[in-house]
Amino acid sequence: MGISHLGAAVAAGLLVSSLGAAAQEAGPHLSIELNAVAPAETGCLISFLARNGYETGIDRAVFETVLIDDKGQVERLTLFDFGALPAGRPRMRQFSVPGLDCGDLGQILINGTTACEAEALDEEACAEGLGLSSRTDVELIG
């Protein structure tokens, strides 16, 4: 292999490597952070910060969610409707869960997507590349 071919091969390898790194740095297309869990009059108020990293808005996102107590047992299965999630703009969503003691909550499992409506995205857009995190003692998993 001549020097010019070797240089081209090295440059191509670096380009592929940097593209892979850029894709990894791009992160999830949709991220949900469990931001707060607070007692409310009728139960527990759960707050999520959602960020839509797609170039287009999501008209409606509904997630099947499992609330798991601190002993690891399912407390209930519910649907959280996050509504519209505009592109590139964070949105806070709060859900009041009646009869739930926040102190007994150990984990929240995003079990799946029951609705993901977006004009320019497929139905799997809300599930693919979903990033989950928590700022509370309650773990957010999926």
DSSP file with accessible surface (Angstrom, degrees, kcal/mol):
  #  RESIDUE AA STRUCTURE BP1 BP2  ACC     N-H-->O    O-->H-N    N-H-->O    O-->H-N    TCO  KAPPA ALPHA  PHI   PSI    X-CA   Y-CA   Z-CA
    1    1 A M              0   0  175      0, 0.0     2,-0.0     0, 0.0     0, 0.0   0.000 360.0 360.0 360.0 128.9    0.0    0.0    0.0
    2    2 A G     >  -     0   0   38      1,-0.1     4,-2.6     4,-0.0     5,-0.2  -0.232 360.0-104.6 -73.4 168.2    1.5    3.4   -1.0
    3    3 A I  H  > S+     0   0  153      1,-0.2     4,-2.8     2,-0.2     5,-0.2   0.906 120.7  51.6 -63.1 -39.1    1.8    6.3    1.4
    4    4 A S  H  > S+     0   0   94      1,-0.2     4,-2.0     2,-0.2    -1,-0.2   0.896 112.0  46.7 -66.9 -37.2   -1.2    8.1   -0.2
    5    5 A H  H  > S+     0   0  126      2,-0.2     4,-2.4     1,-0.2    -1,-0.2   0.893 112.3  50.4 -68.7 -39.4   -3.4    5.0    0.2
    6    6 A L  H  X S+     0   0   95     -4,-2.6     4,-2.6     2,-0.2    -2,-0.2   0.931 110.5  49.5 -63.2 -43.6   -2.2    4.5    3.7
    7    7 A G  H  X S+     0   0   42     -4,-2.8     4,-2.6     1,-0.2    -1,-0.2   0.905 111.2  49.3 -61.8 -41.5   -3.0    8.1    4.6
    8    8 A A  H  X S+     0   0   62     -4,-2.0     4,-2.6    -5,-0.2    -1,-0.2   0.907 110.9  49.9 -64.8 -40.2   -6.5    7.8    3.1
    9    9 A A  H  X S+     0   0   51     -4,-2.4     4,-2.3     2,-0.2    -2,-0.2   0.916 112.1  47.4 -65.4 -41.6   -7.1    4.6    5.0
   10   10 A V  H  X S+     0   0   82     -4,-2.6     4,-2.5     2,-0.2    -2,-0.2   0.937 112.8  49.2 -64.7 -43.7   -6.0    6.3    8.3
   11   11 A A  H  X S+     0   0   57     -4,-2.6     4,-2.4     1,-0.2    -2,-0.2   0.916 111.0  49.7 -62.6 -41.4   -8.2    9.4    7.5
   12   12 A A  H  X S+     0   0   52     -4,-2.6     4,-2.5     2,-0.2    -1,-0.2   0.913 110.4  50.7 -63.9 -41.2  -11.2    7.2    6.8
   13   13 A G  H  X S+     0   0   42     -4,-2.3     4,-2.4     1,-0.2    -2,-0.2   0.911 110.8  48.5 -62.8 -40.9  -10.7    5.2   10.0
   14   14 A L  H  X S+     0   0  116     -4,-2.5     4,-2.8     2,-0.2     5,-0.2   0.904 110.5  51.8 -66.2 -38.6  -10.5    8.5   12.0
   15   15 A L  H  X S+     0   0  101     -4,-2.4     4,-2.4     2,-0.2    -2,-0.2   0.946 111.3  46.0 -63.2 -46.7  -13.7    9.8   10.3
   16   16 A V  H  X S+     0   0  104     -4,-2.5     4,-2.2     1,-0.2    -2,-0.2   0.928 113.7  50.2 -62.0 -42.3  -15.6    6.6   11.1
   17   17 A S  H  X S+     0   0   81     -4,-2.4     4,-2.1    -5,-0.2    -2,-0.2   0.927 111.8  46.7 -63.1 -44.0  -14.3    6.7   14.7
   18   18 A S  H  X S+     0   0   63     -4,-2.8     4,-2.4     1,-0.2    -1,-0.2   0.870 110.3  53.1 -69.9 -33.8  -15.3   10.4   15.2
   19   19 A L  H  X S+     0   0  107     -4,-2.4     4,-2.2    -5,-0.2    -1,-0.2   0.918 109.2  49.5 -65.2 -40.4  -18.8    9.8   13.7
   20   20 A G  H  X S+     0   0   37     -4,-2.2     4,-2.0     2,-0.2    -2,-0.2   0.922 111.6  48.6 -63.2 -41.6  -19.3    6.9   16.1
   21   21 A A  H  X S+     0   0   37     -4,-2.1     4,-2.4     1,-0.2    -2,-0.2   0.914 110.2  51.5 -65.6 -40.0  -18.2    9.1   19.0
   22   22 A A  H  X S+     0   0   53     -4,-2.4     4,-1.5     1,-0.2    -1,-0.2   0.904 108.6  51.4 -64.0 -39.5  -20.5   12.0   17.9
   23   23 A A  H  X S+     0   0   70     -4,-2.2     4,-0.6     1,-0.2    -1,-0.2   0.902 111.2  47.6 -63.9 -39.0  -23.5    9.6   17.7
   24   24 A Q  H >< S+     0   0  166     -4,-2.0     3,-0.8     1,-0.2    -2,-0.2   0.896 111.0  51.2 -68.8 -37.4  -22.8    8.4   21.2
   25   25 A E  H 3< S+     0   0  163     -4,-2.4    -1,-0.2     1,-0.2    -2,-0.2   0.774  94.5  72.8 -69.7 -25.3  -22.4   12.0   22.5
   26   26 A A  H 3< S-     0   0   75     -4,-1.5    -1,-0.2    -5,-0.2    -2,-0.2   0.828  88.0-169.3 -60.5 -29.9  -25.8   12.9   20.9
   27   27 A G    <<  -     0   0   36     -3,-0.8    -1,-0.1    -4,-0.6    -2,-0.1  -0.132  35.4 -13.7  74.3-167.2  -27.4   10.9   23.7
   28   28 A P        -     0   0   64      0, 0.0   102,-0.2     0, 0.0     3,-0.1  -0.287  50.2-139.3 -70.2 151.1  -31.1    9.9   23.9
   29   29 A H  S    S+     0   0   91    100,-0.5    24,-4.0    99,-0.3    25,-0.6   0.805  95.2  26.3 -76.8 -31.6  -33.6   11.4   21.6
   30   30 A L  E    S-Ab  52 130A   0     99,-0.9   101,-2.7    22,-0.2     2,-0.4  -0.998  74.7-173.3-133.9 128.1  -36.1   11.6   24.4
   31   31 A S  E     -Ab  51 131A  33     20,-2.5    20,-2.6    -2,-0.4     2,-0.4  -0.967   7.5-166.0-126.3 143.9  -35.1   11.9   28.1
   32   32 A I  E     -Ab  50 132A   1     99,-3.0   101,-1.8    -2,-0.4     2,-0.5  -0.996   5.1-167.0-128.1 126.0  -37.2   11.7   31.2
   33   33 A E  E     -Ab  49 133A  22     16,-2.6    16,-2.6    -2,-0.4     2,-0.9  -0.951  22.7-134.4-113.2 127.7  -35.9   12.8   34.6
   34   34 A L  E     +Ab  48 134A   0     99,-2.8   101,-3.1    -2,-0.5   102,-0.3  -0.755  34.8 174.4 -75.3 108.4  -37.7   12.0   37.8
   35   35 A N  E     -     0   0A  54     12,-2.4     2,-0.3    -2,-0.9    13,-0.2   0.829  51.1  -2.9 -94.2 -36.3  -37.3   15.4   39.3
   36   36 A A  E     -A   47   0A  34     11,-1.6    11,-3.1   100,-0.1     2,-0.4  -0.992  42.8-162.3-158.8 149.6  -39.4   15.3   42.5
   37   37 A V  E     +A   46   0A  34     -2,-0.3     9,-0.2     9,-0.2   100,-0.1  -0.983  28.0 169.1-133.2 118.7  -41.6   13.2   44.6
   38   38 A A  E     -A   45   0A  42      7,-2.7     7,-3.5    -2,-0.4     5,-0.1  -0.995  37.2-107.1-138.4 141.4  -43.7   15.1   47.2
   39   39 A P  E     -A   44   0A 112      0, 0.0     2,-0.3     0, 0.0     5,-0.2  -0.339  39.2-171.8 -61.8 142.0  -46.6   14.3   49.5
   40   40 A A        -     0   0   40      3,-2.6     3,-0.4    57,-0.1    62,-0.1  -0.824  39.2 -94.5-128.4 171.4  -49.9   15.8   48.4
   41   41 A E  S    S+     0   0  203     -2,-0.3    -1,-0.0     1,-0.2     3,-0.0   0.881 123.9  28.3 -55.6 -41.7  -53.3   16.1   50.1
   42   42 A T  S    S-     0   0   91     56,-0.0    57,-3.0    -3,-0.0    -1,-0.2   0.489 133.7 -57.1-102.0  -5.2  -54.7   13.0   48.4
   43   43 A G  E    S- C   0  98A  14     -3,-0.4    -3,-2.6    55,-0.3     2,-0.4  -0.744  88.8 -16.7 170.4-116.4  -51.5   11.0   47.9
   44   44 A a  E     -AC  39  97A   0     53,-2.1    53,-3.3    -5,-0.2     2,-0.6  -0.984  42.1-146.9-133.3 133.4  -48.2   11.6   46.1
   45   45 A L  E     -AC  38  96A  50     -7,-3.5    -7,-2.7    -2,-0.4     2,-0.5  -0.896  17.5-165.6-100.6 118.9  -47.2   14.2   43.5
   46   46 A I  E     -AC  37  95A   0     49,-2.9    49,-2.7    -2,-0.6     2,-0.5  -0.926   2.9-161.7-109.7 125.2  -44.6   12.9   41.1
   47   47 A S  E     -AC  36  94A   7    -11,-3.1   -12,-2.4    -2,-0.5   -11,-1.6  -0.923   6.8-173.9-114.1 131.3  -42.8   15.4   38.9
   48   48 A F  E     -AC  34  93A   0     45,-3.2    45,-2.9    -2,-0.5     2,-0.6  -0.946  16.9-148.4-121.1 142.6  -40.9   14.6   35.7
   49   49 A L  E     -AC  33  92A  25    -16,-2.6   -16,-2.6    -2,-0.4     2,-0.4  -0.956  22.2-166.5-107.4 117.1  -38.7   16.8   33.5
   50   50 A A  E     -AC  32  91A   1     41,-3.2    41,-2.7    -2,-0.6     2,-0.4  -0.876   7.4-168.6-108.4 139.1  -39.0   15.6   29.9
   51   51 A R  E     -AC  31  90A 119    -20,-2.6   -20,-2.5    -2,-0.4     2,-0.8  -0.989  10.1-153.5-128.7 123.3  -36.7   16.7   27.1
   52   52 A N  E     +Ad  30  87A   3     34,-0.5    36,-2.8    37,-0.5    37,-0.2  -0.850  12.8 179.7 -97.1 109.8  -37.4   16.1   23.4
   53   53 A G        +     0   0   51    -24,-4.0   -23,-0.2    -2,-0.8    -1,-0.1   0.395  47.7 108.0 -90.8   1.5  -34.1   15.9   21.5
   54   54 A Y  S    S-     0   0   29    -25,-0.6    34,-0.4     2,-0.2     4,-0.1  -0.362  79.0-122.0 -71.7 161.6  -35.8   15.2   18.2
   55   55 A E  S    S+     0   0  200     32,-0.1     2,-0.3     2,-0.1    -1,-0.1   0.547  96.6  53.5 -80.1  -7.3  -35.8   17.9   15.5
   56   56 A T  S    S-     0   0   45     30,-0.1    -2,-0.2    64,-0.0    32,-0.2  -0.912  91.5-103.9-127.2 154.3  -39.6   17.7   15.5
   57   57 A G        -     0   0   22     -2,-0.3     2,-0.5    30,-0.1    63,-0.3  -0.335  21.9-130.3 -75.3 156.4  -42.2   17.9   18.2
   58   58 A I  E     -E   85   0B   2     27,-2.5    27,-3.0     1,-0.1    60,-0.3  -0.944  12.2-158.8-105.1 123.0  -44.1   14.9   19.7
   59   59 A D  E    S-     0   0B  95     58,-2.2     2,-0.3    -2,-0.5    59,-0.2   0.843  74.7  -0.5 -72.6 -34.2  -47.8   15.7   19.8
   60   60 A R  E     - F   0 117B  96     57,-1.6    57,-3.0    24,-0.1     2,-0.4  -0.921  58.2-175.0-160.0 132.3  -48.6   13.1   22.5
   61   61 A A  E     -EF  83 116B   0     22,-1.0    21,-2.7    -2,-0.3    22,-0.6  -0.994   6.5-179.3-131.6 122.5  -46.6   10.6   24.6
   62   62 A V  E     -EF  81 115B   5     53,-2.6    52,-2.3    -2,-0.4    53,-1.5  -0.992   8.7-162.5-123.8 128.8  -48.2    8.2   27.0
   63   63 A F  E     -EF  80 113B   0     17,-2.5    17,-2.6    -2,-0.4     2,-0.5  -0.924  20.1-131.3-115.8 133.5  -46.1    5.8   29.0
   64   64 A E  E     -EF  79 112B  56     48,-2.3    47,-2.3    -2,-0.4    48,-1.1  -0.721  37.9-167.4 -76.3 124.1  -47.2    2.6   30.9
   65   65 A T  E     -EF  78 110B   0     13,-3.5    13,-3.1    -2,-0.5     2,-0.5  -0.951  18.1-155.7-126.6 135.5  -45.7    3.1   34.3
   66   66 A V  E     -EF  77 109B  11     43,-2.8    43,-2.8    -2,-0.4     2,-0.6  -0.945   9.4-151.6-111.7 124.1  -45.3    0.7   37.2
   67   67 A L  E     -EF  76 108B   0      9,-2.9     8,-3.3    -2,-0.5     9,-1.5  -0.859  16.1-167.1 -95.5 123.4  -45.0    2.1   40.7
   68   68 A I  E     -EF  74 107B  17     39,-2.8    38,-2.7    -2,-0.6    39,-2.1  -0.939  13.6-130.9-117.1 131.1  -42.9   -0.3   42.9
   69   69 A D  E >   - F   0 105B  30      4,-3.1     3,-2.0    -2,-0.4    36,-0.2  -0.134  34.7 -94.3 -75.8 175.9  -42.8    0.0   46.6
   70   70 A D  T 3  S+     0   0   89     34,-2.2    35,-0.1     1,-0.3    -1,-0.1   0.569 124.8  58.9 -71.2  -4.6  -39.6    0.0   48.7
   71   71 A K  T 3  S-     0   0  156     33,-0.3    -1,-0.3     2,-0.2     3,-0.1   0.368 120.7-106.3 -99.2  -0.2  -39.9   -3.7   49.3
   72   72 A G  S <  S+     0   0   55     -3,-2.0     2,-0.3     1,-0.3    -2,-0.1   0.560  77.4 131.2  88.8   9.4  -39.8   -4.4   45.5
   73   73 A Q        -     0   0  125      1,-0.1    -4,-3.1     2,-0.0    -1,-0.3  -0.743  66.0-104.1 -99.0 145.7  -43.5   -5.2   45.1
   74   74 A V  E     -E   68   0B 101     -2,-0.3    -6,-0.3    -6,-0.2     3,-0.1  -0.474  32.0-177.4 -65.8 124.6  -45.8   -3.6   42.5
   75   75 A E  E     -     0   0B  71     -8,-3.3     2,-0.3     1,-0.4    -7,-0.2   0.840  64.8 -30.8 -89.3 -42.0  -48.0   -1.0   44.1
   76   76 A R  E     -E   67   0B  69     -9,-1.5    -9,-2.9     2,-0.0     2,-0.4  -0.964  47.1-127.2-170.6 159.8  -49.9   -0.2   40.9
   77   77 A L  E     +E   66   0B 106     -2,-0.3     2,-0.3   -11,-0.2   -11,-0.2  -0.948  41.7 159.6-111.8 131.2  -49.7    0.0   37.1
   78   78 A T  E     -E   65   0B  45    -13,-3.1   -13,-3.5    -2,-0.4     2,-0.5  -0.916  38.0-115.0-146.5 170.1  -50.8    3.3   35.6
   79   79 A L  E     -E   64   0B  97     -2,-0.3     2,-0.6   -15,-0.2   -15,-0.2  -0.956  19.4-160.2-112.1 130.8  -50.6    5.4   32.5
   80   80 A F  E     -E   63   0B   7    -17,-2.6   -17,-2.5    -2,-0.5     2,-0.8  -0.959   7.5-155.0-110.7 116.7  -48.8    8.8   32.5
   81   81 A D  E     -E   62   0B  68     -2,-0.6   -19,-0.2   -19,-0.2    -2,-0.0  -0.814  11.7-176.7 -94.4 107.3  -49.8   11.1   29.7
   82   82 A F  E     -     0   0B   1    -21,-2.7   -20,-0.2    -2,-0.8    -1,-0.1   0.511  25.1-158.8 -81.8  -6.4  -47.0   13.5   29.0
   83   83 A G  E     +E   61   0B  22    -22,-0.6   -22,-1.0     2,-0.1     2,-0.2  -0.262  51.6   0.9  65.8-145.2  -49.0   15.3   26.4
   84   84 A A  E     -     0   0B  52    -24,-0.2   -25,-0.2   -27,-0.0   -24,-0.1  -0.552  58.3-168.0 -81.7 137.9  -47.1   17.4   23.8
   85   85 A L  E     -E   58   0B   2    -27,-3.0   -27,-2.5    -2,-0.2   -25,-0.1  -0.887  15.9-147.7-126.0  97.2  -43.4   17.5   24.0
   86   86 A P    >   -     0   0   35      0, 0.0     3,-1.3     0, 0.0   -34,-0.5  -0.293  29.9 -92.6 -66.7 151.8  -42.0   20.3   21.7
   87   87 A A  B 3  S+d   52   0A  35      1,-0.2   -34,-0.2   -32,-0.1   -30,-0.1  -0.376 103.4   0.4 -65.1 134.7  -38.6   19.8   20.0
   88   88 A G  T 3  S+     0   0   65    -36,-2.8    -1,-0.2   -34,-0.4   -35,-0.1   0.573 107.6 104.4  68.2  11.8  -35.7   21.2   21.9
   89   89 A R    <   -     0   0  140     -3,-1.3   -37,-0.5   -37,-0.2    -1,-0.1  -0.984  66.7-129.3-129.3 126.7  -37.7   22.5   24.9
   90   90 A P  E     -C   51   0A  58      0, 0.0     2,-0.4     0, 0.0   -39,-0.2  -0.384  22.8-162.9 -70.2 150.6  -37.9   20.9   28.3
   91   91 A R  E     -C   50   0A  70    -41,-2.7   -41,-3.2    -2,-0.1     2,-0.4  -0.998  11.5-142.8-137.1 131.9  -41.3   20.3   29.8
   92   92 A M  E     -C   49   0A  81     -2,-0.4     2,-0.4   -43,-0.2   -43,-0.2  -0.802  19.6-172.8 -91.7 131.0  -42.3   19.6   33.4
   93   93 A R  E     -C   48   0A  59    -45,-2.9   -45,-3.2    -2,-0.4     2,-0.4  -0.996   2.7-165.6-126.6 131.6  -45.1   17.1   33.9
   94   94 A Q  E     -C   47   0A 116     -2,-0.4     2,-0.4   -47,-0.2   -47,-0.2  -0.942   2.7-168.3-120.1 140.6  -46.7   16.4   37.3
   95   95 A F  E     -C   46   0A  31    -49,-2.7   -49,-2.9    -2,-0.4     2,-0.6  -0.995  12.3-148.3-129.9 125.7  -48.9   13.5   38.2
   96   96 A S  E     -C   45   0A  67     -2,-0.4   -51,-0.2   -51,-0.2    -2,-0.0  -0.842  12.3-162.4 -93.2 121.7  -50.9   13.2   41.4
   97   97 A V  E >   -C   44   0A   6    -53,-3.3   -53,-2.1    -2,-0.6     3,-1.3  -0.900  15.3-139.1-108.7 105.3  -51.3    9.6   42.4
   98   98 A P  E 3  S+C   43   0A  76      0, 0.0   -55,-0.3     0, 0.0     3,-0.1  -0.327  80.3  12.0 -66.4 141.9  -54.1    9.2   44.9
   99   99 A G  T 3  S+     0   0   64    -57,-3.0     2,-0.5     1,-0.2   -56,-0.2   0.523  93.3 128.1  75.2   6.7  -53.6    6.9   47.9
  100  100 A L    <   -     0   0    7     -3,-1.3     2,-0.7   -58,-0.2    -1,-0.2  -0.843  52.6-145.3-100.7 127.1  -49.9    6.6   47.4
  101  101 A D    >   -     0   0   95     -2,-0.5     3,-1.9     1,-0.2     4,-0.4  -0.815   8.6-150.6 -86.9 114.5  -47.5    7.2   50.3
  102  102 A a  G >  S+     0   0   17     -2,-0.7     3,-1.4   -59,-0.3    -1,-0.2   0.828  93.5  62.9 -56.0 -34.0  -44.4    8.8   48.7
  103  103 A G  G 3  S+     0   0   57      1,-0.3    -1,-0.3    -3,-0.1   -33,-0.0   0.709 100.2  53.3 -66.2 -20.4  -42.2    7.4   51.5
  104  104 A D  G <  S+     0   0   73     -3,-1.9   -34,-2.2   -35,-0.1     2,-0.4   0.511  84.0 106.9 -90.5  -5.8  -43.1    3.8   50.4
  105  105 A L  E <   +F   69   0B  11     -3,-1.4   -36,-0.2    -4,-0.4     3,-0.1  -0.616  33.1 162.3 -81.3 125.8  -42.1    4.4   46.7
  106  106 A G  E     +     0   0B  21    -38,-2.7    33,-2.0    -2,-0.4     2,-0.3   0.756  61.3   6.2-109.3 -39.6  -38.9    2.7   45.8
  107  107 A Q  E     -Fg  68 139B  56    -39,-2.1   -39,-2.8    31,-0.2     2,-0.4  -0.987  50.1-150.9-145.3 153.5  -38.8    2.5   42.0
  108  108 A I  E     -Fg  67 140B   0     31,-2.8    33,-2.9    -2,-0.3     2,-0.6  -0.998  18.8-158.5-124.8 123.8  -40.7    3.7   39.0
  109  109 A L  E     -Fg  66 141B  39    -43,-2.8   -43,-2.8    -2,-0.4     2,-1.1  -0.911  13.5-147.9-106.4 120.8  -40.6    1.5   35.9
  110  110 A I  E     -F   65   0B  10     31,-3.1   -45,-0.2    -2,-0.6     3,-0.1  -0.803  24.5-178.8 -81.8 101.8  -41.3    3.0   32.5
  111  111 A N  E     -     0   0B  85    -47,-2.3     2,-0.3    -2,-1.1   -46,-0.2   0.673  49.6 -50.8 -84.3 -19.9  -42.8   -0.3   31.2
  112  112 A G  E     -F   64   0B  27    -48,-1.1   -48,-2.3    -3,-0.1     2,-0.5  -0.956  56.4 -80.8 166.2 178.2  -43.6    0.8   27.7
  113  113 A T  E     +F   63   0B  44     -2,-0.3   -50,-0.2   -50,-0.2     3,-0.1  -0.928  26.4 178.6-110.2 127.1  -45.2    3.3   25.4
  114  114 A T  E    S+     0   0B  75    -52,-2.3     2,-0.3    -2,-0.5   -51,-0.2   0.644  77.1  17.8 -99.6 -19.2  -48.9    3.2   24.8
  115  115 A A  E     +F   62   0B  18    -53,-1.5   -53,-2.6     2,-0.0    -1,-0.3  -0.962  53.9 167.2-151.1 135.1  -49.1    6.2   22.6
  116  116 A b  E     -F   61   0B  15     -2,-0.3     2,-0.6   -55,-0.2   -55,-0.2  -0.792  15.7-179.8-146.0  97.9  -46.4    8.2   20.6
  117  117 A E  E     +F   60   0B  95    -57,-3.0   -58,-2.2    -2,-0.3   -57,-1.6  -0.914  16.1 142.6-110.6 118.8  -47.9   10.6   18.2
  118  118 A A    >   -     0   0   17     -2,-0.6     3,-0.7     3,-0.4   -60,-0.1  -0.951  45.4-136.2-154.7 134.4  -45.7   12.7   16.0
  119  119 A E  T 3  S+     0   0  187     -2,-0.3    -1,-0.1   -62,-0.3   -61,-0.1   0.899 104.4  30.0 -59.6 -45.0  -46.1   13.8   12.4
  120  120 A A  T 3  S+     0   0   76    -63,-0.3     2,-0.3     2,-0.1    -1,-0.2   0.324 111.6  73.7-102.0   8.4  -42.5   13.1   11.3
  121  121 A L  S <  S-     0   0   40     -3,-0.7    -3,-0.4   -64,-0.1     2,-0.1  -0.885  76.6-117.0-122.1 155.3  -41.6   10.3   13.7
  122  122 A D    >   -     0   0   94     -2,-0.3     3,-1.8     1,-0.1     4,-0.2  -0.319  38.9 -97.1 -83.5 172.7  -42.5    6.6   13.8
  123  123 A E  T 3  S+     0   0  155      1,-0.3     3,-0.5     2,-0.1     4,-0.1   0.711 121.3  58.5 -63.1 -22.7  -44.5    5.0   16.7
  124  124 A E  T >> S+     0   0  104      1,-0.2     4,-2.7     2,-0.1     3,-1.3   0.465  75.2  99.2 -86.9  -0.5  -41.3    3.7   18.3
  125  125 A A  T <4 S+     0   0    3     -3,-1.8    -1,-0.2     1,-0.3    -2,-0.1   0.812  81.0  51.4 -58.4 -32.5  -39.8    7.2   18.6
  126  126 A b  T 34 S+     0   0    0     -3,-0.5    -1,-0.3    -4,-0.2    -2,-0.1   0.692 117.3  38.6 -79.2 -17.8  -40.8    7.5   22.3
  127  127 A A  T X4 S+     0   0   43     -3,-1.3     3,-1.3    -4,-0.1     2,-0.3   0.789  96.2  85.6-100.7 -34.7  -39.2    4.2   23.2
  128  128 A E  T 3< S+     0   0  103     -4,-2.7   -99,-0.3     1,-0.3   -98,-0.2  -0.501 108.5   0.2 -72.7 130.1  -36.0    4.2   21.1
  129  129 A G  T 3  S+     0   0   45     -2,-0.3   -99,-0.9     1,-0.2  -100,-0.5   0.788  85.7 171.1  66.3  26.7  -33.1    5.9   22.8
  130  130 A L  E <   -b   30   0A  42     -3,-1.3     2,-0.5  -102,-0.2   -99,-0.2  -0.590  18.9-154.6 -73.2 121.1  -35.2    6.8   25.9
  131  131 A G  E     -b   31   0A  18   -101,-2.7   -99,-3.0    -2,-0.5     2,-0.4  -0.847  10.5-168.5 -99.2 131.4  -32.9    8.2   28.6
  132  132 A L  E     +b   32   0A  51     -2,-0.5     2,-0.3  -101,-0.2   -99,-0.2  -0.964  14.4 154.9-123.2 138.6  -34.0    7.9   32.2
  133  133 A S  E     -b   33   0A  59   -101,-1.8   -99,-2.8    -2,-0.4     2,-0.4  -0.953  23.4-144.3-151.5 168.8  -32.6    9.5   35.3
  134  134 A S  E     -b   34   0A  42     -2,-0.3   -99,-0.2  -101,-0.2   -86,-0.0  -0.999  16.5-170.3-142.8 138.0  -33.6   10.5   38.8
  135  135 A R  S    S+     0   0  180   -101,-3.1     2,-0.2    -2,-0.4  -100,-0.1   0.190  77.5  69.9-101.7   9.5  -32.8   13.4   41.1
  136  136 A T  S    S-     0   0   37      2,-0.4    -2,-0.1  -102,-0.3  -102,-0.1  -0.634  97.2-102.1-118.4 179.5  -34.6   11.7   44.0
  137  137 A D  S    S+     0   0  174     -2,-0.2     2,-0.5  -100,-0.1    -3,-0.0   0.598  99.1  91.9 -76.0 -12.9  -34.1    8.6   46.1
  138  138 A V  S    S-     0   0   10   -104,-0.1    -2,-0.4   -31,-0.1     2,-0.3  -0.744  80.2-130.7 -86.0 128.4  -36.6    6.8   44.0
  139  139 A E  E     -g  107   0B 101    -33,-2.0   -31,-2.8    -2,-0.5     2,-0.6  -0.608  11.1-150.5 -82.5 135.6  -35.0    5.0   41.1
  140  140 A L  E     +g  108   0B  13     -2,-0.3     2,-0.3   -33,-0.2   -31,-0.2  -0.942  27.4 169.1-106.2 117.4  -36.4    5.5   37.5
  141  141 A I  E      g  109   0B  47    -33,-2.9   -31,-3.1    -2,-0.6    -8,-0.1  -0.818 360.0 360.0-126.6 165.3  -35.9    2.5   35.4
  142  142 A G              0   0   80     -2,-0.3   -31,-0.2   -33,-0.2   -10,-0.1  -0.994 360.0 360.0-168.7 360.0  -37.0    1.2   32.0
